Amino acid sequence: MSVQEVLLQTDFLQRGQQISKAYEIAEDVKECLGCGYDENLDGRIVVSVDGKKYYVKCPVMTQQCRYGQYMLELMEKSVLDHVRSISGVPSRFHQALESPRTTSATSGVDMWLESKKNFLLLHGSHGCGKSFGAAYALKMLDRKALMPYWDKKLLWQHIRVLWTSSYLLTNVDDVFREAQFSPFLIIDDLGSEESTSRARGRISEVISARYDHCRLTIITSNDDAVKIGETYGRRVYTRITESGMIINCGERNLRLE
């Protein structure tokens, strides 16, 4: 081994020891050091060892400290950006999702999230907030997926979702296939597809596949569960009612308010 290689190895070992020492020093920190919103620090504190500075993750960072609040705001923005990027989510919902109003649909979604059921049917008249409720559910589920890693931006993994109309689901083969396997599916406006045995068969096949594999599914429709059962068969009705929650979103047209 050359002299240069020995010096490099020695330097490497010394640096490793200094880094370990920096982490030991950081563990003794018991109160906030006031790192604030410095993005360059990225939630780390500066520790000096033998005259050299090392950046170590703050051991006392919380969601209440200034940097923690900054990270939460960044995460919320990332969630909204993800929802807005989903093909199928109406652009008219984009701004409203920042501060969602409380409706029968959004309240129903909150109950569904607590229930841990796989299916959710949002039904009601035109304009009662069914589709917005589905978009709100997407936002809340994505937020739930990121929250365990709220302070670790590199670990943020947004949920995969397919948002589709029942018309596209029953007429586009790629959508029909993806609808069976997507981790999260939103079928918007069930009942708007063509009234054919082929369309009804495809709806039944997708619902059954998702029921069998316990995949999250939200359905919006003007029809209630009984009417859906009459249209698509008892098999679809039982799949939705056995493993899901049914929310009547009412008759009010919120678009006119």
C-alpha positions in Angstrom: 0.0 0.0 0.0 1.4 3.4 -1.0 1.9 6.3 1.4 -0.9 8.1 -0.3 -3.3 5.2 0.1 -2.4 5.0 3.8 -3.1 8.7 4.3 -6.4 8.4 2.5 -7.4 5.4 4.7 -6.4 7.2 7.8 -8.3 10.3 6.8 -11.4 8.1 6.1 -11.2 6.4 9.5 -10.8 9.8 11.3 -13.7 11.2 9.4 -15.9 8.2 10.3 -15.0 8.6 14.0 -15.8 12.3 13.8 -19.2 11.7 12.3 -20.0 9.1 15.0 -18.9 11.7 17.6 -21.2 14.3 15.9 -24.2 12.0 16.3 -23.3 11.3 19.9 -23.2 15.1 20.6 -26.5 15.6 18.8 -28.2 13.0 21.0 -27.5 15.3 24.0 -29.6 18.1 22.4 -32.8 18.3 24.5 -34.4 21.6 23.3 -35.0 23.4 20.0 -31.9 25.3 18.7 -34.1 27.6 16.5 -33.0 26.4 13.1 -36.0 28.1 11.6 -36.8 27.8 7.9 -33.3 27.4 6.6 -33.8 25.0 3.7 -30.1 24.5 3.3 -30.0 22.8 6.7 -33.0 20.6 5.8 -33.9 20.0 9.4 -30.3 19.4 10.5 -28.2 21.0 13.2 -24.5 22.0 12.9 -22.1 20.0 15.2 -18.4 20.9 15.4 -15.9 18.1 16.0 -12.2 18.9 16.1 -12.8 22.1 14.3 -14.8 20.6 11.5 -18.6 21.1 10.9 -21.0 18.2 10.4 -24.7 18.4 9.7 -26.8 16.0 11.8 -30.5 15.5 11.7 -32.1 17.4 14.6 -33.1 14.9 17.3 -35.8 17.2 18.7 -37.6 18.4 15.6 -41.4 18.2 15.9 -44.4 19.2 13.9 -44.7 22.2 16.3 -41.3 23.7 15.7 -40.7 26.3 13.0 -38.9 23.9 10.6 -41.4 21.1 11.4 -44.2 23.4 10.4 -42.4 24.3 7.2 -42.0 20.6 6.3 -45.7 20.0 7.0 -46.6 22.9 4.7 -44.3 21.5 2.0 -45.9 18.1 2.4 -49.4 19.5 2.1 -48.4 21.3 -1.1 -46.9 18.1 -2.5 -50.2 16.3 -1.8 -52.2 19.0 -3.6 -49.9 19.0 -6.5 -50.2 15.2 -6.8 -54.0 15.3 -6.7 -54.1 18.1 -9.3 -51.8 16.0 -11.6 -54.2 13.1 -11.7 -55.9 12.8 -15.0 -59.7 12.9 -14.5 -59.8 15.1 -11.4 -61.8 18.2 -12.6 -59.7 21.3 -12.7 -62.6 23.2 -11.0 -61.7 21.3 -7.8 -58.1 22.4 -7.7 -58.4 25.5 -5.7 -61.4 24.3 -3.6 -59.3 21.4 -2.3 -57.0 23.8 -0.5 -59.8 24.5 2.0 -62.6 22.0 1.4 -66.0 23.0 2.6 -67.9 20.6 4.8 -70.6 18.7 2.9 -72.5 15.4 3.3 -69.9 13.9 0.9 -66.8 15.1 2.7 -68.2 14.2 6.1 -69.0 10.8 4.6 -65.5 10.4 3.4 -64.1 11.2 6.9 -66.3 8.4 8.3 -65.2 6.0 5.6 -61.5 6.7 6.3 -62.1 5.9 9.9 -64.0 2.7 9.1 -61.2 1.2 7.1 -63.7 -0.3 4.6 -62.6 -0.9 1.0 -65.6 0.4 -0.9 -67.3 3.8 -0.7 -70.5 4.7 -2.7 -71.3 8.4 -2.8 -74.8 8.8 -4.3 -77.1 11.7 -4.7 -78.5 14.2 -7.2 -76.6 16.3 -9.7 -74.3 18.9 -8.1 -74.5 17.5 -4.5 -70.7 17.2 -4.2 -70.2 13.5 -5.0 -67.2 13.9 -7.3 -65.6 16.6 -5.1 -66.0 14.1 -2.2 -64.0 11.6 -4.2 -61.3 14.2 -4.9 -61.3 15.0 -1.2 -60.8 11.3 -0.4 -57.9 11.2 -2.7 -56.3 14.1 -1.0 -56.8 12.7 2.5 -55.5 9.2 1.5 -52.4 10.6 -0.1 -51.8 12.8 2.9 -52.1 9.7 5.1 -49.5 7.9 3.0 -47.0 10.7 3.4 -47.6 11.5 7.0 -45.4 8.8 8.6 -42.5 10.4 6.6 -43.5 14.0 7.0 -39.9 15.1 7.9 -38.2 12.9 5.3 -38.9 14.4 1.9 -36.9 11.7 0.0 -39.2 9.0 1.3 -42.5 10.6 0.1 -44.3 8.1 -2.1 -47.7 9.3 -3.4 -50.5 6.8 -3.8 -51.2 5.3 -7.2 -54.8 6.0 -8.4 -57.0 5.6 -11.4 -59.8 8.1 -11.8 -62.1 7.2 -14.6 -65.7 7.6 -15.8 -67.8 4.4 -16.1 -68.0 5.2 -19.8 -64.2 5.0 -20.3 -64.0 1.9 -18.1 -66.5 0.0 -20.2 -65.2 1.2 -23.6 -61.4 1.5 -23.3 -59.7 -1.9 -22.9 -56.6 -0.4 -21.2 -58.7 1.4 -18.7 -60.8 -1.7 -18.1 -57.7 -3.7 -17.3 -56.0 -1.1 -15.1 -59.3 -0.6 -13.2 -59.0 -4.2 -11.9 -55.5 -3.9 -10.5 -55.0 -0.2 -9.6 -54.3 0.1 -5.8 -57.0 2.8 -5.6 -59.8 3.3 -8.1 -62.4 6.1 -8.5 -65.3 5.3 -10.8 -67.0 8.7 -11.4 -70.6 8.9 -12.4 -71.5 5.2 -12.5 -74.5 4.8 -14.7 -73.4 7.2 -17.4 -72.1 4.4 -19.6 -74.0 2.8 -22.5 -76.8 0.5 -21.3 -75.6 -2.7 -22.8 -74.9 -6.2 -21.4 -71.3 -5.8 -22.3 -70.9 -2.6 -20.3 -72.8 -4.1 -17.3 -70.6 -7.2 -17.5 -67.4 -5.1 -17.4 -68.6 -3.1 -14.4 -69.5 -6.4 -12.6 -66.1 -7.9 -13.4 -64.2 -4.8 -12.1 -66.2 -4.7 -8.9 -65.7 -8.4 -8.3 -62.0 -8.3 -8.9 -61.5 -5.4 -6.5 -63.7 -7.0 -3.9 -61.7 -10.3 -4.1 -58.4 -8.4 -3.5 -59.6 -5.8 -1.0 -58.6 -2.8 -3.1 -59.8 0.7 -2.3 -62.6 1.7 -4.5 -64.8 4.8 -4.6 -67.9 5.0 -6.7 -70.0 8.1 -7.4 -73.4 7.8 -8.9 -76.8 9.4 -9.2 -78.3 6.0 -8.3 -78.5 4.5 -4.8 -77.3 1.0 -3.9 -80.7 -0.6 -4.6 -80.9 1.0 -8.1 -77.3 -0.1 -8.8 -78.2 -3.6 -7.7 -81.2 -3.6 -10.1 -79.0 -2.4 -13.0 -75.8 -4.5 -12.5 -77.1 -7.4 -10.5 -77.2 -8.7 -6.9 -73.6 -9.7 -7.1 -72.5 -6.1 -7.5 -74.9 -4.9 -4.9 -73.6 -7.4 -2.2 -70.0 -6.7 -3.0 -70.5 -2.9 -2.4 -72.7 -3.2 0.6 -70.8 -6.0 2.4 -67.3 -4.4 2.2 -68.2 -0.7 1.8 -70.0 2.3 3.2 -72.9 4.0 1.4 -73.3 7.8 1.8 -76.3 9.7 0.6 -75.0 13.1 -0.4 -78.4 14.6 -0.7 -80.5 16.6 -3.2 -79.0 20.1 -2.9 -77.2 21.4 -5.9 -74.1 23.0 -4.4 -73.1 24.4 -7.7 -75.9 26.9 -7.4 -74.8 28.2 -4.0 
